[in-house]
Amino acid sequence: MEYNVYSITCKTSGKKYFGRSQEIDKRWRSHRNMLRRGIHNNTSMQSDWNLFGEVDFVFEILNTYTDKQEYIDNQSFKKYNISDAKNGGDTFSNNPRKEEIRLLKSINTSGERNPMYGKPKSEYTIQRTKEANSKPVMIEGIRYCSSTEAGMLLGLGITTVSYRLNSKSDRFKEWKYA
């Protein structure tokens, strides 16, 4: 698989973020959108963006590769990337500030800040959501008629239940669709 390897550089701090994408324009728009809204997962880069402004950041395509490791593992750069290449360069699970980020994301995507806030849902969307939430589930040996029922009985939100059911983590290996 072929990727464009790119960097996002803060001219003032000299720090770089390295990433890869098959859809480079879309990826840069995504980074900018999150940074402009103040909700980027990389809090260090978000902090510099807020401090120095968008004009201080440069996006550059470095090369086309099948392996981005060369940049991410190179220790000669000051980087925003938290993890090494084997973990994708910037994984949430290895971020020492993940709880702070989780709270920030929750605040920035609830209520009027949610891009879907106030927008009507189509009948198709409503029906598909009901179907998805109506499948029987098995959680730690107990069968529930639906993820909605499981959430109500366990005191969890449907989003949390869905996350755990779809998680690849060993922590939730007893959470399955029946």
Residue pairs with C-beta under 8 A, 6 or more apart in sequence:
1 22
1 66
2 22
2 64
2 65
2 66
3 20
3 21
3 22
3 64
3 65
3 66
3 68
4 20
4 21
4 22
4 24
4 61
4 63
4 64
5 18
5 19
5 20
5 61
5 62
5 63
5 64
5 65
5 68
5 70
5 71
6 18
6 19
6 20
6 21
6 24
6 27
6 28
6 59
6 60
6 61
6 62
7 16
7 17
7 18
7 19
7 59
7 60
7 62
7 71
8 16
8 17
8 19
8 31
8 45
8 57
8 58
8 59
8 60
8 80
9 15
9 16
9 17
9 57
9 58
9 60
10 16
10 45
10 48
10 49
10 52
10 56
10 57
11 52
11 56
11 57
11 58
12 48
12 52
12 56
13 48
13 52
13 78
14 78
15 44
15 45
15 48
15 78
15 79
15 80
16 77
16 78
16 79
16 80
17 42
17 45
17 79
17 80
17 81
17 90
18 62
18 68
18 71
18 72
18 77
18 79
18 81
18 89
19 27
19 68
19 89
19 90
20 65
20 68
21 27
24 61
28 59
31 40
31 59
32 54
34 40
34 41
34 46
35 45
35 46
35 49
35 54
35 57
36 54
37 108
38 46
38 50
38 108
39 46
39 104
39 105
39 108
39 109
40 46
40 49
41 90
41 92
41 95
41 101
41 105
42 80
42 82
42 90
43 95
43 97
43 100
43 101
43 104
44 80
45 80
48 56
49 56
49 57
62 71
68 85
68 89
69 84
69 85
69 86
71 77
72 79
72 81
72 84
72 85
72 89
73 84
73 85
80 90
81 89
81 90
82 89
82 90
82 91
82 94
82 95
82 96
83 89
83 90
83 91
83 94
87 94
92 98
92 101
95 101
107 113
111 117
112 118
121 129
132 147
132 162
133 146
133 147
133 148
133 158
133 162
134 145
134 146
134 148
135 146
135 147
135 177
135 178
136 143
136 144
136 145
136 146
136 177
136 178
137 143
137 144
137 146
137 147
137 150
137 161
137 165
137 175
137 176
137 177
137 178
138 144
138 174
138 175
138 176
138 177
138 178
139 150
139 154
139 164
139 174
139 175
139 176
140 174
140 175
141 174
143 178
144 150
144 153
147 158
147 161
147 162
147 165
148 158
148 161
150 156
150 161
151 157
151 158
151 160
151 161
154 161
161 175
164 172
164 175
165 172
165 175
165 176
165 177
167 175
